Amino acid sequence: MSVDLLVIYTARLEECRGFYAGLGFDLVPEQHGNGPEHYAAVFADGGVLELYPATRRPETGYVRLGLTAPSRGAGDRPAGRHTLTDPDGRTVVLTVPEPGGTTTG
């Protein structure tokens, strides 16, 4: 089983875009038909992360996300596990592997 789609509804769309882009996501603007403009990024396994403005739908409440950075990096973070908080207060545990593929911490 794998996660194909993860959608986060936020009132802080641009701040969340900046946060997740800073983790290494290539978030591109999208719009489906007459739907709202939003951002989307594709995971290495083909799954999709979407950030939508919380307009017709309420903000996504508390969610704890566990993400593993690609080997090409996650900003300037060293290898290990980093517990971060996104602009809406969601906990994001980011694992940054060693260059050889192992994880410390």
N, C-alpha and C positions, 0 to 999 in steps of 0.2 A: 504494500500500500504506500502511496505517496500523496503529498499535498499538491493539488493542481492549482488551487486558487486561494489566496489570502487577501481579503478586502478589509481595509481600515477606513472607517468614516471619521473625519476630523473637522473641527472648526478652525484648525490651524494648519491648513493645507500646505502653505508655502514653508512654514517652519518644519513640518514633518518631512516634506520633500527634501529640505536641506539636511535634516538629521539622517535620513536613510541614504541619501546620496553620499553623505560623509562616511557611511559604513561601506561604501563601494557599490551600491546599487546604481545602475544606469537607468534612471527614471525618465521616461519620455512622456510628453503630453499626449493624451488620447481623448477621443470623444466618440461614442457609439451612437449614431443616429442623432436624435434630438436630446440625448442624455447630457449630463453635466460634463464639463471638461474635468479631467482627472489625470493622474500620473500612473504609469505602469512600468514594471521591470520584470524581466524573465530570469528565473533561477537557472542554474547550470543544468538541472534535471528537466527543465521545460515548464515547471510551475511558474505561476505569475503572482506578483505582489502588486496590488492596486491601492492607491491612496485617493479617496473620493472626498469631496466636500460634504460635510454633514448639513444637508439642506432638507430634502424630503425624508431622509432617514436620520435617526439619532446617531450621535457619536458612538463609536465603538467603545465600550466600557473597558474595564481592566482586563488586559490580556498579557500574559507573560510569553515573550517570544524567545526562542533559542535559535540563534543563527550562527553559521560557520562562514567565516570570510573566505573568499577565494584566495589562492596562493599569491596572487598579485597584490594583495594587501587590503587593509581596511583603514585607510588614512595612515597616520603615523603610529598606530598602536602596535606594541610589541607582541610577540607570541604569548598565548595564555588565554585565560577567560576574563572577560571584562563585563561587569554588570553596569549597565547604562540605563538612563531614563529618557524616553522620547518626549517631545514637547507636550504631549497630552498626559504624561505621567505613567505610561506603560513601561514595564520592566523589559529590557532587552539584554539577554545574556549573549555576548558576542564571543565566539571562540576564534582566535587567530592562530592557525597552525604554524609550527616551525617551518622554515623553508624546505626541509626534508619531508614534511607531512605530519610530524608528530605535534602533540599539544602539551604545553606545560601548564602548571597551575591548576 
